[in-house]
Amino acid sequence: MKRELGMYELVLLFKYNSTEKTISEKIEFYKEFLTQKGSQVMAKNCGKKSLAYMIKGFDSAVSVQLVFLGNGNLLKLLNTEIQRDECVLRAVTTKLVDQQFKLSA
């Protein structure tokens, strides 16, 4: 029995001292990585965010949101790539729950 694809949201916090070009390249890298694995991806650069607490010595970061289709195997591969990336301060992946609406007759 094949498991269906779920919709996931990934929020990446990049070091603020990274250049705009570097951030754009990282966004393209993750989009390419996911599309090569057969996923569909939407990405949004949310810009600079002040952090509630310091992460690895940084009090601000560049926030990037990715929404994609995937499964457990894709998440494992993606998390491995994120852990290797030195520019990433924090990454949070959330599964988006499908909401089904019933129409009353």
Residue frames as a rotation matrix with the C-alpha (Angstrom) as fourth column:
MET 1
0.583 0.813 0.000 0.00
0.813 -0.583 0.000 0.00
0.000 0.000 -1.000 0.00
LYS 2
-0.385 -0.732 0.562 1.52
0.731 -0.614 -0.298 3.29
0.563 0.296 0.771 -1.11
ARG 3
-0.107 0.290 -0.951 1.35
0.817 -0.520 -0.250 6.22
-0.567 -0.804 -0.181 1.24
GLU 4
0.611 0.427 0.667 -0.16
0.742 -0.603 -0.293 9.39
0.277 0.674 -0.685 -0.19
LEU 5
-0.517 -0.779 0.355 1.73
0.631 -0.627 -0.457 12.64
0.579 -0.013 0.815 -0.36
GLY 6
0.370 0.578 -0.727 1.02
0.902 -0.410 0.132 15.20
-0.222 -0.705 -0.674 2.31
MET 7
0.486 -0.184 0.854 1.37
0.300 -0.883 -0.361 18.96
0.821 0.432 -0.374 2.20
TYR 8
0.278 -0.520 -0.808 4.17
0.955 0.055 0.293 20.35
-0.108 -0.852 0.512 4.35
GLU 9
0.884 -0.119 0.452 5.39
-0.042 -0.984 -0.176 23.79
0.465 0.137 -0.875 5.34
LEU 10
0.251 -0.885 -0.392 9.09
0.962 0.274 -0.003 24.35
0.110 -0.376 0.920 5.99
VAL 11
0.972 -0.050 0.230 10.30
-0.075 -0.992 0.101 27.55
0.223 -0.115 -0.968 7.63
LEU 12
0.276 -0.953 -0.127 14.03
0.899 0.303 -0.315 28.13
0.339 -0.027 0.940 7.37
LEU 13
0.969 -0.119 -0.215 15.88
-0.012 -0.896 0.444 30.76
-0.245 -0.428 -0.870 9.38
PHE 14
0.481 -0.834 0.270 19.13
0.706 0.186 -0.684 31.76
0.520 0.519 0.678 7.68
LYS 15
-0.131 -0.644 -0.754 21.99
0.878 -0.429 0.213 33.69
-0.460 -0.634 0.621 9.26
TYR 16
0.792 0.527 -0.308 21.37
0.373 -0.817 -0.439 37.41
-0.483 0.233 -0.844 8.77
ASN 17
0.125 -0.825 -0.551 24.98
-0.382 -0.553 0.741 38.06
-0.915 0.118 -0.385 7.71
SER 18
-0.309 -0.133 0.942 24.33
0.706 0.631 0.320 36.04
-0.637 0.764 -0.101 4.52
THR 19
-0.867 -0.040 -0.496 24.08
-0.252 -0.825 0.506 38.17
-0.429 0.564 0.705 1.37
GLU 20
0.120 0.968 -0.219 20.86
-0.682 -0.079 -0.727 38.52
-0.721 0.237 0.651 -0.63
LYS 21
0.061 -0.197 -0.979 22.50
-0.925 0.357 -0.129 36.56
0.375 0.913 -0.160 -3.44
THR 22
-0.896 -0.439 -0.072 23.37
-0.364 0.816 -0.449 33.70
0.255 -0.376 -0.891 -1.07
ILE 23
-0.516 0.785 0.342 19.80
-0.301 0.208 -0.931 33.57
-0.802 -0.583 0.129 0.26
SER 24
0.332 0.636 -0.697 18.41
-0.879 -0.060 -0.473 33.50
-0.342 0.770 0.539 -3.30
GLU 25
-0.310 -0.541 -0.782 20.80
-0.759 0.636 -0.139 30.67
0.573 0.550 -0.607 -4.19
LYS 26
-0.957 -0.016 0.290 19.76
-0.224 0.676 -0.702 28.71
-0.185 -0.737 -0.650 -1.09
ILE 27
-0.065 0.998 0.027 16.06
-0.547 -0.013 -0.837 29.14
-0.835 -0.069 0.547 -1.94
GLU 28
0.327 0.126 -0.937 16.72
-0.935 0.187 -0.302 27.91
0.137 0.974 0.179 -5.49
PHE 29
-0.707 -0.658 -0.260 18.77
-0.591 0.751 -0.294 24.99
0.388 -0.054 -0.920 -4.15
TYR 30
-0.778 0.448 0.439 15.95
-0.157 0.538 -0.828 23.78
-0.608 -0.714 -0.348 -1.89
LYS 31
0.264 0.880 -0.394 13.31
-0.698 -0.107 -0.708 24.32
-0.666 0.462 0.586 -4.60
GLU 32
0.038 -0.350 -0.936 15.45
-0.908 0.380 -0.179 22.35
0.418 0.856 -0.303 -7.11
PHE 33
-0.892 -0.415 0.178 16.11
-0.448 0.765 -0.462 19.62
0.056 -0.492 -0.869 -4.53
LEU 34
-0.415 0.818 0.398 12.40
-0.235 0.326 -0.916 19.12
-0.879 -0.473 0.057 -3.89
THR 35
0.447 0.618 -0.647 11.33
-0.780 -0.086 -0.620 19.31
-0.439 0.782 0.443 -7.55
GLN 36
-0.319 -0.637 -0.701 13.99
-0.855 0.513 -0.078 16.78
0.410 0.575 -0.709 -8.56
LYS 37
-0.968 0.015 0.250 12.44
-0.133 0.814 -0.565 14.39
-0.212 -0.581 -0.786 -6.05
GLY 38
-0.677 0.726 0.118 9.03
0.547 0.390 0.741 14.83
0.492 0.566 -0.661 -7.73
SER 39
-0.237 0.585 -0.776 7.52
0.838 -0.280 -0.468 17.44
-0.491 -0.761 -0.424 -5.44
GLN 40
0.179 0.316 0.931 5.74
0.628 -0.766 0.139 20.69
0.757 0.560 -0.336 -6.20
VAL 41
-0.302 -0.471 -0.829 7.10
0.940 -0.289 -0.179 23.70
-0.155 -0.833 0.531 -4.31
MET 42
0.616 0.342 0.709 6.04
0.384 -0.917 0.109 27.25
0.688 0.205 -0.696 -3.48
ALA 43
-0.194 -0.774 -0.603 8.66
0.974 -0.078 -0.214 29.50
0.118 -0.629 0.768 -1.86
LYS 44
0.732 0.393 0.557 8.43
0.306 -0.919 0.247 32.88
0.609 -0.010 -0.793 -0.17
ASN 45
-0.462 -0.871 -0.167 11.25
0.680 -0.227 -0.697 35.01
0.569 -0.436 0.697 1.20
CYS 46
0.576 0.774 -0.261 9.75
0.734 -0.350 0.582 36.68
0.359 -0.527 -0.771 4.28
GLY 47
0.365 -0.508 0.780 12.80
-0.096 -0.854 -0.511 38.89
0.926 0.112 -0.360 4.87
LYS 48
-0.682 -0.730 0.043 14.56
-0.036 -0.025 -0.999 39.88
0.731 -0.683 -0.010 8.08
LYS 49
0.566 0.812 -0.139 12.95
0.073 0.119 0.990 38.86
0.821 -0.571 0.008 11.36
SER 50
-0.264 -0.556 0.788 13.97
-0.831 -0.283 -0.479 39.72
0.489 -0.781 -0.388 14.90
LEU 51
-0.232 0.105 -0.967 14.28
0.185 0.981 0.062 36.56
0.955 -0.165 -0.247 16.98
ALA 52
0.764 0.588 0.265 12.66
-0.191 -0.186 0.964 36.19
0.616 -0.787 -0.030 20.40
TYR 53
0.745 -0.615 0.257 15.94
-0.192 0.172 0.966 34.71
-0.639 -0.769 0.010 21.69
MET 54
0.068 -0.826 -0.560 19.46
-0.959 -0.209 0.192 34.30
-0.276 0.524 -0.806 20.35
ILE 55
0.917 0.102 0.385 20.12
0.012 0.959 -0.283 31.30
-0.399 0.264 0.878 18.12
LYS 56
0.434 -0.845 0.311 23.79
0.899 0.427 -0.095 30.42
-0.053 0.321 0.946 17.61
GLY 57
-0.433 -0.667 -0.606 24.73
0.698 -0.674 0.243 33.99
-0.570 -0.318 0.757 18.54
PHE 58
-0.866 0.192 0.461 22.28
0.269 -0.599 0.755 35.71
0.421 0.778 0.467 16.16
ASP 59
-0.649 0.676 -0.349 19.38
0.242 -0.252 -0.937 37.91
-0.721 -0.693 0.000 17.30
SER 60
0.251 0.731 -0.635 17.92
-0.655 -0.355 -0.668 38.33
-0.713 0.583 0.389 13.78
ALA 61
-0.569 -0.359 0.740 17.56
0.223 0.799 0.559 36.04
-0.792 0.483 -0.374 10.78
VAL 62
-0.601 0.406 -0.689 16.20
-0.799 -0.321 0.508 35.87
-0.015 0.856 0.518 7.25
SER 63
-0.296 0.615 0.731 12.99
-0.228 0.698 -0.679 33.83
-0.927 -0.368 -0.067 7.19
VAL 64
-0.672 0.105 -0.733 12.06
-0.723 0.123 0.680 31.68
0.161 0.987 -0.007 4.18
GLN 65
-0.072 0.752 0.655 8.83
-0.530 0.527 -0.664 29.69
-0.845 -0.395 0.361 3.86
LEU 66
-0.800 -0.115 -0.589 8.51
-0.566 0.468 0.678 26.66
0.198 0.876 -0.440 1.57
VAL 67
0.106 0.847 0.521 5.24
-0.668 0.449 -0.594 24.79
-0.737 -0.285 0.613 1.03
PHE 68
-0.512 -0.399 -0.761 5.62
-0.836 0.434 0.335 21.44
0.197 0.808 -0.556 -0.73
LEU 69
0.728 0.678 -0.103 4.17
-0.662 0.734 0.150 17.98
0.177 -0.041 0.983 -1.30
GLY 70
-0.335 -0.904 -0.265 6.07
-0.742 0.426 -0.518 15.07
0.581 0.023 -0.814 0.18
ASN 71
0.774 0.458 -0.438 6.23
-0.099 0.771 0.630 11.97
0.626 -0.444 0.641 2.33
GLY 72
0.917 -0.376 0.131 8.44
-0.094 0.114 0.989 10.59
-0.387 -0.920 0.069 5.09
ASN 73
0.384 -0.815 0.434 11.26
0.869 0.478 0.129 9.56
-0.313 0.327 0.892 2.76
LEU 74
0.272 -0.231 0.934 11.46
0.574 -0.740 -0.350 13.02
0.773 0.631 -0.068 1.22
LEU 75
0.887 0.100 0.450 11.49
-0.265 -0.688 0.676 14.63
0.377 -0.719 -0.584 4.67
LYS 76
0.743 -0.666 0.058 14.43
0.364 0.476 0.801 12.46
-0.561 -0.574 0.596 5.74
LEU 77
0.107 -0.713 0.693 16.44
0.989 0.002 -0.150 13.46
0.106 0.701 0.705 2.66
LEU 78
0.433 0.148 0.889 15.51
0.264 -0.964 0.032 17.12
0.862 0.221 -0.456 3.09
ASN 79
0.988 -0.046 0.148 16.44
-0.155 -0.297 0.942 17.17
0.000 -0.954 -0.300 6.79
THR 80
0.449 -0.881 0.150 19.83
0.769 0.467 0.436 15.68
-0.454 -0.081 0.887 5.95
GLU 81
0.008 -0.413 0.911 20.49
0.819 -0.521 -0.243 18.50
0.574 0.747 0.334 3.47
ILE 82
0.701 0.327 0.634 19.36
-0.037 -0.871 0.491 21.13
0.712 -0.367 -0.598 5.98
GLN 83
0.924 -0.369 -0.103 21.66
0.179 0.178 0.968 19.75
-0.338 -0.912 0.231 8.69
ARG 84
0.142 -0.911 0.388 24.62
0.964 0.217 0.155 20.04
-0.225 0.352 0.909 6.29
ASP 85
0.272 0.053 0.961 23.83
0.576 -0.809 -0.119 23.68
0.771 0.586 -0.250 5.48
GLU 86
-0.484 -0.599 -0.638 25.93
0.870 -0.249 -0.426 26.04
0.097 -0.761 0.641 7.61
CYS 87
-0.865 0.175 0.470 23.74
-0.069 -0.970 0.234 29.08
0.497 0.170 0.851 6.79
VAL 88
0.116 0.982 -0.146 20.62
0.022 0.144 0.989 27.58
0.993 -0.118 -0.005 8.42
LEU 89
-0.669 -0.253 0.699 20.08
-0.637 -0.291 -0.714 28.61
0.384 -0.923 0.034 12.04
ARG 90
-0.599 0.577 0.555 16.80
-0.243 0.529 -0.813 26.75
-0.763 -0.622 -0.177 12.53
ALA 91
-0.758 0.441 -0.481 14.37
-0.450 0.181 0.875 24.74
0.472 0.879 0.061 10.42
VAL 92
-0.592 0.666 0.454 10.80
-0.324 0.320 -0.890 23.84
-0.738 -0.674 0.026 11.38
THR 93
-0.864 0.350 -0.362 8.70
-0.239 0.347 0.907 21.46
0.443 0.870 -0.216 9.27
THR 94
-0.559 0.773 0.301 4.96
-0.410 0.058 -0.910 21.21
-0.721 -0.632 0.284 9.84
LYS 95
-0.850 0.391 0.353 2.45
0.526 0.598 0.604 18.95
0.025 0.699 -0.714 8.14
LEU 96
-0.767 0.636 -0.088 -0.52
-0.637 -0.771 -0.018 20.97
-0.079 0.043 0.996 6.92
VAL 97
-0.649 0.622 0.438 -3.85
0.304 0.740 -0.600 19.30
-0.697 -0.257 -0.669 7.66
ASP 98
-0.876 0.435 0.208 -6.30
0.141 -0.181 0.973 19.12
0.461 0.882 0.097 4.80
GLN 99
-0.684 0.728 -0.042 -9.61
-0.214 -0.256 -0.943 20.68
-0.697 -0.636 0.331 5.71
GLN 100
-0.849 0.480 0.218 -12.60
0.442 0.422 0.791 19.13
0.288 0.769 -0.571 4.08
PHE 101
-0.756 0.649 -0.085 -15.81
-0.528 -0.682 -0.506 21.13
-0.387 -0.338 0.858 3.86
LYS 102
-0.708 0.618 0.343 -19.18
0.676 0.733 0.074 19.44
-0.206 0.284 -0.936 3.58
LEU 103
-0.865 0.496 0.076 -21.93
-0.404 -0.778 0.481 21.20
0.297 0.385 0.874 1.73
SER 104
-0.661 0.708 0.248 -25.35
0.083 0.398 -0.914 20.87
-0.745 -0.584 -0.322 3.29
ALA 105
-0.867 0.373 0.331 -28.16
0.412 0.162 0.897 19.99
0.281 0.913 -0.294 0.89
